[in-house]
Amino acid sequence: MENLKLSYLYRDGGNYKNYNEVVFSNKKCLRVDEIMNLIQRLLIDEIWFYADKWGLPDLHFKEHNYDYNIDVDWHEFEKIEGTNEPITDIRDIEDFLNIISGS
């Protein structure tokens, strides 16, 4: 069984970036293209999402003050892909998809 790695980032108003990856199990062997299609339909303008609503770690910079004039709340989706890396999130990808579909 291949796990699935979701890669995303936070980009502040000064274009500084903070990256993260989350690895989910894939017990039902869902296809990456099907998952990608669902995720893309749920994104804001096909790229952004709110990490807290998706249950993912927030990547806002803690060491910088949030600038309400230029910074944004959303995170940027990069990709999802198969991986042999160990899982880093206790949820299966199906559970994650159910959460984001309801948000």
Backbone as a printed PyTorch tensor [residue, N CA C, xyz], in Angstrom:
tensor([[[  0.8500,  -1.1800,   0.0000],
         [  0.0000,   0.0000,   0.0000],
         [  0.8920,   1.2380,   0.0000]],

        [[  0.6190,   2.1280,  -0.9180],
         [  1.3800,   3.3670,  -1.0340],
         [  0.6970,   4.4740,  -0.2540]],

        [[  1.4600,   5.2040,   0.5360],
         [  0.9370,   6.3570,   1.2560],
         [  0.8540,   7.5450,   0.3040]],

        [[  0.1940,   8.6040,   0.7570],
         [  0.0300,   9.8010,  -0.0630],
         [  0.5630,  11.0120,   0.6780]],

        [[  1.3810,  11.8000,  -0.0260],
         [  1.9880,  12.9980,   0.5570],
         [  1.3540,  14.2420,  -0.0430]],

        [[  0.8010,  15.0860,   0.8380],
         [  0.2210,  16.3580,   0.4370],
         [  1.2280,  17.4490,   0.7790]],

        [[  1.5920,  18.2550,  -0.2070],
         [  2.5510,  19.3440,  -0.0300],
         [  1.8280,  20.6760,  -0.1740]],

        [[  2.1230,  21.5830,   0.7590],
         [  1.4990,  22.9060,   0.7110],
         [  2.4350,  23.9180,   1.3440]],

        [[  2.0720,  25.1980,   1.2330],
         [  2.9140,  26.2510,   1.7720],
         [  2.0920,  27.4490,   2.1880]],

        [[  2.7210,  28.2900,   2.9740],
         [  2.1710,  29.6080,   3.2750],
         [  3.1170,  30.6240,   2.6540]],

        [[  2.5390,  31.5960,   1.9620],
         [  3.3170,  32.6720,   1.3220],
         [  2.7920,  33.9920,   1.8860]],

        [[  3.6540,  34.7190,   2.5780],
         [  3.1900,  35.9760,   3.1580],
         [  3.2380,  37.0910,   2.1170]],

        [[  2.8240,  38.2820,   2.5320],
         [  2.7540,  39.4190,   1.6160],
         [  4.0950,  39.8430,   1.0570]],

        [[  5.1840,  39.4850,   1.7190],
         [  6.5250,  39.7920,   1.2270],
         [  7.1010,  38.6680,   0.3930]],

        [[  6.2890,  37.6500,   0.0850],
         [  6.6410,  36.4740,  -0.7130],
         [  7.6120,  35.5290,   0.0110]],

        [[  7.6890,  35.6380,   1.3400],
         [  8.4450,  34.6590,   2.1090],
         [  7.5800,  33.4100,   2.2370]],

        [[  8.2200,  32.2490,   2.1290],
         [  7.4610,  30.9990,   2.0800],
         [  7.8440,  30.0690,   3.2230]],

        [[  6.8490,  29.3400,   3.6980],
         [  7.0260,  28.3340,   4.7220],
         [  6.3410,  27.0670,   4.2080]],

        [[  7.0820,  25.9730,   4.0520],
         [  6.5830,  24.7500,   3.4170],
         [  6.2650,  23.6600,   4.4330]],

        [[  5.3510,  22.7680,   4.0590],
         [  5.0510,  21.5960,   4.8820],
         [  4.5440,  20.4610,   3.9940]],

        [[  4.7180,  19.2600,   4.5120],
         [  4.1980,  18.0580,   3.8560],
         [  3.5300,  17.2030,   4.9240]],

        [[  2.4220,  16.5690,   4.5400],
         [  1.7080,  15.6730,   5.4320],
         [  1.5240,  14.3590,   4.6890]],

        [[  1.8340,  13.2440,   5.3440],
         [  1.7110,  11.9360,   4.7100],
         [  0.5510,  11.1770,   5.3570]],

        [[ -0.3920,  10.7860,   4.5010],
         [ -1.5750,  10.0430,   4.9280],
         [ -1.4690,   8.5830,   4.4740]],

        [[ -2.1120,   7.6880,   5.2170],
         [ -2.2700,   6.3240,   4.7210],
         [ -3.3270,   6.3530,   3.6170]],

        [[ -3.3750,   5.2930,   2.8400],
         [ -4.3230,   5.1940,   1.7240],
         [ -4.8640,   3.7640,   1.6970]],

        [[ -5.6430,   3.4270,   2.7280],
         [ -6.0970,   2.0500,   2.9250],
         [ -6.9260,   1.5030,   1.7650]],

        [[ -7.6860,   2.3750,   1.1050],
         [ -8.5350,   1.9200,  -0.0040],
         [ -7.8610,   2.0930,  -1.3590]],

        [[ -6.5900,   2.4430,  -1.3570],
         [ -5.8110,   2.6090,  -2.6010],
         [ -6.4940,   3.5580,  -3.5860]],

        [[ -6.9480,   4.6990,  -3.0780],
         [ -7.5600,   5.7020,  -3.9470],
         [ -6.5140,   6.2280,  -4.9190]],

        [[ -6.9600,   6.5440,  -6.1180],
         [ -6.0330,   7.0210,  -7.1490],
         [ -5.6970,   8.4950,  -6.9440]],

        [[ -4.4460,   8.8280,  -7.1890],
         [ -3.9690,  10.1950,  -7.0050],
         [ -4.7400,  11.1660,  -7.8830]],

        [[ -5.0240,  10.8120,  -9.1300],
         [ -5.7330,  11.7410, -10.0250],
         [ -7.1470,  12.0320,  -9.5270]],

        [[ -7.8160,  11.0390,  -8.9530],
         [ -9.1600,  11.2630,  -8.4130],
         [ -9.1070,  12.1760,  -7.1910]],

        [[ -8.1200,  11.9500,  -6.3310],
         [ -7.9490,  12.7860,  -5.1470],
         [ -7.6210,  14.2160,  -5.5720]],

        [[ -6.7390,  14.3540,  -6.5340],
         [ -6.3480,  15.6730,  -7.0350],
         [ -7.5530,  16.4230,  -7.5890]],

        [[ -8.4010,  15.7470,  -8.3450],
         [ -9.5980,  16.3830,  -8.9020],
         [-10.5180,  16.8870,  -7.7990]],

        [[-10.7150,  16.0780,  -6.7550],
         [-11.5720,  16.4950,  -5.6510],
         [-10.9660,  17.6910,  -4.9270]],

        [[ -9.6920,  17.6190,  -4.6120],
         [ -9.0380,  18.7180,  -3.9090],
         [ -9.1170,  20.0030,  -4.7260]],

        [[ -8.8430,  19.9350,  -6.0090],
         [ -8.8640,  21.1440,  -6.8440],
         [-10.2420,  21.7950,  -6.8720]],

        [[-11.2910,  20.9900,  -6.8280],
         [-12.6500,  21.5460,  -6.8110],
         [-12.9470,  22.2780,  -5.5020]],

        [[-12.2430,  21.9200,  -4.4310],
         [-12.4950,  22.5090,  -3.1230],
         [-11.6050,  23.7130,  -2.8160]],

        [[-10.6310,  23.9620,  -3.6460],
         [ -9.7050,  25.0700,  -3.4270],
         [-10.3220,  26.4040,  -3.8230]],

        [[ -9.8650,  27.4600,  -3.2140],
         [-10.2530,  28.8180,  -3.5870],
         [ -9.4220,  29.1840,  -4.8130]],

        [[-10.0870,  29.5090,  -5.9050],
         [ -9.4140,  29.8400,  -7.1690],
         [ -8.3910,  28.7770,  -7.5730]],

        [[ -8.7030,  27.5130,  -7.2750],
         [ -7.9030,  26.3470,  -7.6660],
         [ -6.5060,  26.3090,  -7.0510]],

        [[ -6.2670,  27.0740,  -5.9770],
         [ -4.9260,  27.0680,  -5.3950],
         [ -4.9090,  27.2140,  -3.8670]],

        [[ -5.8350,  27.9530,  -3.2660],
         [ -5.7480,  28.2840,  -1.8470],
         [ -6.7700,  27.5560,  -0.9940]],

        [[ -6.4460,  27.4450,   0.2860],
         [ -7.3490,  26.8450,   1.2710],
         [ -6.9710,  27.3710,   2.6540]],

        [[ -7.8730,  27.1710,   3.6160],
         [ -7.6140,  27.5430,   4.9970],
         [ -7.1360,  26.3000,   5.7450]],

        [[ -5.8980,  26.3220,   6.2030],
         [ -5.2940,  25.1550,   6.8540],
         [ -6.1030,  24.6990,   8.0660]],

        [[ -6.6040,  25.6400,   8.8540],
         [ -7.3500,  25.2490,  10.0470],
         [ -8.6320,  24.5060,   9.6960]],

        [[ -9.3010,  24.9050,   8.6210],
         [-10.5300,  24.2140,   8.2040],
         [-10.2420,  22.8190,   7.6570]],

        [[ -9.0410,  22.6030,   7.1770],
         [ -8.6510,  21.3000,   6.6440],
         [ -7.9270,  20.4490,   7.6840]],

        [[ -7.7500,  20.9860,   8.8800],
         [ -7.0860,  20.2310,   9.9360],
         [ -5.6040,  20.0180,   9.6840]],

        [[ -4.9730,  20.9590,   8.9970],
         [ -3.5380,  20.8790,   8.7110],
         [ -2.7940,  21.9250,   9.5320]],

        [[ -1.5270,  21.6770,   9.8330],
         [ -0.7560,  22.6610,  10.5970],
         [ -0.7050,  24.0190,   9.8990]],

        [[ -0.9160,  25.0600,  10.6840],
         [ -0.8450,  26.4290,  10.1900],
         [  0.6140,  26.7980,   9.9960]],

        [[  0.9430,  27.3980,   8.8740],
         [  2.3260,  27.7210,   8.5390],
         [  2.6420,  29.2060,   8.5940]],

        [[  1.7360,  30.0140,   9.1670],
         [  2.0340,  31.4360,   9.3060],
         [  3.3160,  31.5880,  10.1140]],

        [[  4.1060,  32.5850,   9.7600],
         [  5.3670,  32.8190,  10.4420],
         [  5.1030,  33.3150,  11.8640]],

        [[  5.6550,  32.6230,  12.8240],
         [  5.4780,  33.0120,  14.2330],
         [  6.4400,  34.1280,  14.6180]],

        [[  7.5780,  34.1890,  13.9290],
         [  8.6090,  35.1570,  14.2830],
         [  8.3870,  36.5350,  13.6490]],

        [[  7.3670,  36.6630,  12.8000],
         [  7.0650,  37.9480,  12.1550],
         [  5.6540,  38.3690,  12.5330]],

        [[  5.4670,  39.6530,  12.7270],
         [  4.1270,  40.1570,  12.9910],
         [  3.2890,  40.0800,  11.7220]],

        [[  2.0590,  39.6660,  11.8710],
         [  1.1190,  39.5950,  10.7540],
         [  0.7930,  41.0210,  10.3080]],

        [[  0.9720,  41.2880,   9.0220],
         [  0.6760,  42.6090,   8.4660],
         [ -0.6750,  42.5420,   7.7670]],

        [[ -1.6890,  43.0990,   8.3910],
         [ -3.0500,  43.0190,   7.8590],
         [ -3.2090,  43.7080,   6.5080]],

        [[ -2.2580,  44.5330,   6.1210],
         [ -2.3380,  45.2290,   4.8340],
         [ -1.8860,  44.3610,   3.6660]],

        [[ -0.9830,  43.4010,   3.9230],
         [ -0.4590,  42.6220,   2.7940],
         [ -0.5120,  41.1020,   2.9930]],

        [[ -0.5730,  40.6240,   4.2380],
         [ -0.5760,  39.1790,   4.4750],
         [ -1.9760,  38.5970,   4.3020]],

        [[ -2.0410,  37.3130,   4.0390],
         [ -3.3100,  36.6170,   3.8180],
         [ -3.4630,  35.4780,   4.8220]],

        [[ -4.6830,  34.9920,   4.9750],
         [ -4.9520,  33.8990,   5.9110],
         [ -4.7940,  32.5260,   5.2780]],

        [[ -4.9520,  32.4370,   3.9660],
         [ -4.9820,  31.1220,   3.3360],
         [ -3.5950,  30.5670,   3.0480]],

        [[ -3.5830,  29.2680,   2.7910],
         [ -2.3730,  28.5380,   2.4200],
         [ -2.4960,  28.1150,   0.9570]],

        [[ -1.3970,  27.7120,   0.3780],
         [ -1.3350,  27.3880,  -1.0450],
         [ -1.0830,  25.8840,  -1.2210]],

        [[ -1.9590,  25.2290,  -1.9510],
         [ -1.8060,  23.8100,  -2.2550],
         [ -0.7590,  23.6380,  -3.3500]],

        [[  0.1560,  22.6850,  -3.1620],
         [  1.1590,  22.3990,  -4.1940],
         [  0.8180,  21.1330,  -4.9600]],

        [[  0.7680,  19.9910,  -4.2450],
         [  0.5250,  18.7260,  -4.9450],
         [  0.2110,  17.6240,  -3.9470]],

        [[ -0.2680,  16.5370,  -4.5020],
         [ -0.4140,  15.2980,  -3.7480],
         [  0.1860,  14.2040,  -4.6060]],

        [[  0.9360,  13.3150,  -3.9700],
         [  1.6270,  12.2780,  -4.7300],
         [  1.8230,  11.0380,  -3.8680]],

        [[  2.0280,   9.9150,  -4.5290],
         [  2.3300,   8.6860,  -3.8280],
         [  3.7170,   8.7360,  -3.2290]],

        [[  3.8830,   8.0520,  -2.0930],
         [  5.1830,   8.0240,  -1.4330],
         [  5.3120,   6.7530,  -0.6000]],

        [[  6.5340,   6.3540,  -0.3600],
         [  6.8170,   5.2550,   0.5560],
         [  7.2280,   5.7820,   1.9230]],

        [[  7.1790,   7.0960,   2.1050],
         [  7.5110,   7.6990,   3.3930],
         [  6.4810,   7.2770,   4.4350]],

        [[  6.8810,   7.2290,   5.6960],
         [  5.9370,   6.8520,   6.7520],
         [  4.8740,   7.9250,   6.9660]],

        [[  3.7160,   7.5120,   7.4380],
         [  2.6280,   8.4640,   7.6620],
         [  3.0030,   9.4350,   8.7800]],

        [[  2.5420,  10.6730,   8.6280],
         [  2.7760,  11.7030,   9.6370],
         [  1.4650,  12.2300,  10.2040]],

        [[  0.3470,  11.7630,   9.6760],
         [ -0.9840,  12.1660,  10.1290],
         [ -1.7610,  10.8860,  10.4040]],

        [[ -2.4530,  10.8240,  11.5230],
         [ -3.1520,   9.5810,  11.8890],
         [ -4.3620,   9.2970,  10.9970]],

        [[ -4.8230,  10.2980,  10.2640],
         [ -5.9960,  10.1080,   9.4030],
         [ -5.6080,   9.4010,   8.1050]],

        [[ -6.5060,   8.5880,   7.6260],
         [ -6.3870,   8.0310,   6.2870],
         [ -6.7910,   9.1250,   5.3030]],

        [[ -6.3230,   9.0440,   4.0800],
         [ -6.6600,  10.0590,   3.0720],
         [ -8.1720,  10.1770,   2.8910]],

        [[ -8.8930,   9.0770,   2.9990],
         [-10.3510,   9.1310,   2.8640],
         [-10.9670,   9.9740,   3.9810]],

        [[-10.4650,   9.8340,   5.1980],
         [-10.9470,  10.6520,   6.3160],
         [-10.6570,  12.1300,   6.0690]],

        [[ -9.4560,  12.4130,   5.5960],
         [ -9.0810,  13.7900,   5.2850],
         [-10.0050,  14.3770,   4.2140]],

        [[-10.2690,  13.6160,   3.1580],
         [-11.1400,  14.0980,   2.0830],
         [-12.5530,  14.3540,   2.5940]],

        [[-13.0380,  13.5180,   3.5070],
         [-14.3650,  13.7460,   4.1020],
         [-14.3980,  15.0440,   4.8960]],

        [[-13.3100,  15.3380,   5.6050],
         [-13.2240,  16.5820,   6.3850],
         [-13.2340,  17.7930,   5.4650]],

        [[-12.4030,  17.7740,   4.4410],
         [-12.3200,  18.9750,   3.5860],
         [-13.5610,  19.1450,   2.7150]],

        [[-14.2430,  18.0610,   2.4240],
         [-15.4830,  18.1610,   1.6440],
         [-16.5970,  18.8230,   2.4490]],

        [[-16.5210,  18.6870,   3.7630],
         [-17.5450,  19.2640,   4.6230],
         [-17.2170,  20.6540,   5.0940]],

        [[-16.0150,  21.1530,   4.7770],
         [-15.6230,  22.4710,   5.2830],
         [-16.0110,  23.5820,   4.3480]]])
